[in-house]
Amino acid sequence: MEKLGKVSFLFFLSLGICLNIIVLDATAVFSEDTAKSSPAVGETSYSGEESIPRAEGERTQKGVITVTEALSTEAIWFGSGEEVTIVTRHETPLSKAPGIVTVITAAEIKRLGYRTFAEILRIVPGFELLKGGGFGDITPAVRGLISTSKIRLMINGHMVNNPLGGGAFRIFEDFPVENIKRIEIIRGPGSAVYGENAFSAVINIITFDAKDIDGVKVSGGYGSFDTKEGNIVFGETHGKFDISGMVHYRETNGFDGVVQADAQTGIDNALPTPPFPDVSQAPGKVEDWRREYDLNLRATYKDFYAEALYVNRNQGTFLSPSLALTDESDIESNYVFVEAGYKKTFEERLTIRPRIYYDQFDNNYFIEAFPDGATLPFDSDGDGIPEFNTYPDGFIGNFQAIEKGVGSEIPVDFVLFDGNTFTVGFEYRLINQTNVRSLSNFHPKTLESLDSLQNFSDTFPFIEETTRRMWSVYLQDTWDITDALNLTLGARYDDYSDFGDELSPRAGLTWAFMKNASLKLLYGQAFRAPSFTELFTTNQPTVLGNEDLDPEIIRTYEIGLSYQFNKYLTSSLNYFYNDISDLIDAKEFQEATGHVLRYENSGDAHVQGVEMEAKVDISQDTYVFMNYTFKNAENDDGNDLGGVAQHTGNFGVNVRCWKYINTNLSAFFSGKRSRDDDPLEDRDDLSSFALLNLSVIAKEFFKTMEVQGTVFNLLDKDYSDPAPLSVPDDLPRPGRTFFVGLSYHF
């Protein structure tokens, strides 16, 4: 199978090169007049007039699809809409947007057959998805950097990153695709517009509104690992009042892969038997179960809107934070946000969009770090001689905290003159971390085993209660110097009460240097604020926070070239270079009680790479797409950043072979992944692999009913994600799986 993966990967690279050669010679192959162009396959209207692909010969509400729509100069391998808002906060043509942007439409998501938001990201150039063993989270790697906290995730423009850990994927990795109208993604920094966490990528999930749904859509399905899913999306318009929303439920037993040896195995092997029995549950199955409820409601009246979202999620920890197999952990997350805003344009020159919002994250972690009967050596008194404590019911902690945030923002756009828009914005946010509770069956300082869970919330809380205040001001000017040349300059200043201030500038020049071709020259600087976990963790036996942390900084230089040859062929090529400083990592530190990990600004890194995309539209709903990414990520010592592949890519074919049937065959390819720079690391690099997916949709055969079946990892490829040294054989990932779904639109 490993040989097959290598052969598949080489085949993909060869195919990518050939496809781009075809693209370079496309004008000679396809000589049909571009004035007869049809819309790009999979294109959807971003104005809310449509939410499904246009059928052949169908007209928009404004008339026949224009040549301009079909000849968008931005080369995006999925459906390219005319405008995006994520880059400048106001509608900007993709060809002029000062960023490298990917847009994924609802139609493309449906055809690919993916069931969760996180799965979709694997098809984005530069993205990889890795499974975390400690808490069971899906962690994206973007352009060589692994971290959820380095990605700013938004729902309809509202940031949903959790201040506790800085990321959003623990709660939103399974966000239902049925309510996603489109996803806009900046590949690169976005702090000049958005501030914190807009470090390596910015993602905005845009949900369906009332006009898109115009009724009720009910869907559900069943898949591998006893996965059950049900969803209701609704939308109604009554005069000037619109209301839309979603109710969603999903549960799964999760992947049941077997881990042959874990961290407890290493401890068992190090301790003599007798007197210490072996208690590791390895070989044993991982705990990957998940259960989630989602409720969303949005209402608009004239220029006003209000939106609320509630998510309740419980999940297992895959292994445990200590990377030992256990079977009692339960991570519960409750999240709610409420936002209200207003948009008003005066005399077509001045637009204001004030908004206020409230967020609350309830975190309840019941963690069994080591299994029943575990005996652990700790130097609790700092004399250099370890003591041995046995925990009959396992090493258990129950940690709870609530983050409450309230904020307000006032962006103002002013058209100074035709072709020039000046933006100024102000934002203030207050976050309280409160209701901290710490319960454990061990003493937090001495690690003495206790008969039951005891409350140490007042004496030894696991994290400090704290308040973070931040205020921001940002400026931006977008100027069409000529019809072919656009300049964007901007900067944002953020001031934080707990670590200081940051200035994030950016500049972008886009140039349509020839018909249907554009060049982008981009520079941006971004930062990631230290999370509450990194700053304020305390009273823990293995890891401590550090209130002296500085934010991580990234400076990115990008060159993007895109060209649409005619209605059939589009292609793009991007080069990026990231200079990263003050990376935050947990490093070993000597305390009085022994060695612990403490968060530190550990060093710098440099990443450069190339992204290539192409799409061939053959006929209505029949097309070929591909992308390829090369990235070289190194630390200051010249060693590779571990866990990510230098070569990744996607290739797929969508065919509407009959009026009622659509088929989609797609593949993700990954080259080998290097190990972390660790003197004790002697394992080989992780092997390359290829994952092939097949999705079939049957629709229009009975009113609005649709039936879809998808097989993931069709060839049952055996592959793993990287794990620390305490898990010798890495983290197993699923083989062949399936999902079958049914939907009906009333």
Secondary structure as UniProt FT lines:
FT   HELIX           2..24
FT   HELIX           26..29
FT   HELIX           34..36
FT   TURN            41..42
FT   TURN            46..47
FT   TURN            56..57
FT   TURN            61..62
FT   HELIX           67..70
FT   STRAND          83..84
FT   TURN            86..88
FT   STRAND          92..93
FT   TURN            94..96
FT   STRAND          101..105
FT   HELIX           106..112
FT   HELIX           117..120
FT   HELIX           121..123
FT   TURN            125..126
FT   STRAND          127..131
FT   TURN            133..135
FT   STRAND          138..142
FT   TURN            143..144
FT   STRAND          145..146
FT   TURN            149..150
FT   STRAND          151..155
FT   TURN            156..157
FT   STRAND          158..159
FT   TURN            163..165
FT   HELIX           169..172
FT   TURN            173..174
FT   HELIX           177..179
FT   STRAND          180..187
FT   HELIX           191..194
FT   TURN            196..197
FT   STRAND          201..207
FT   HELIX           210..213
FT   STRAND          215..223
FT   TURN            224..226
FT   STRAND          227..238
FT   TURN            239..240
FT   STRAND          241..252
FT   STRAND          258..259
FT   HELIX           263..270
FT   TURN            273..275
FT   STRAND          284..285
FT   STRAND          290..301
FT   TURN            302..303
FT   STRAND          304..315
FT   TURN            321..322
FT   STRAND          330..342
FT   STRAND          344..346
FT   TURN            347..349
FT   STRAND          350..352
FT   STRAND          355..370
FT   TURN            372..373
FT   STRAND          374..378
FT   TURN            380..381
FT   STRAND          387..391
FT   TURN            392..393
FT   STRAND          395..417
FT   TURN            418..419
FT   STRAND          420..442
FT   TURN            444..446
FT   STRAND          449..455
FT   TURN            457..459
FT   STRAND          466..480
FT   STRAND          485..496
FT   TURN            497..499
FT   STRAND          500..514
FT   TURN            515..516
FT   STRAND          517..528
FT   HELIX           532..536
FT   STRAND          543..544
FT   TURN            547..548
FT   STRAND          552..564
FT   STRAND          569..591
FT   TURN            592..593
FT   STRAND          594..619
FT   TURN            620..621
FT   STRAND          622..635
FT   TURN            636..637
FT   TURN            642..643
FT   STRAND          647..658
FT   TURN            659..660
FT   STRAND          661..670
FT   TURN            679..680
FT   STRAND          689..699
FT   TURN            703..704
FT   STRAND          706..712
FT   TURN            714..715
FT   STRAND          720..721
FT   TURN            725..726
FT   TURN            728..729
FT   STRAND          731..732
FT   STRAND          737..745
//
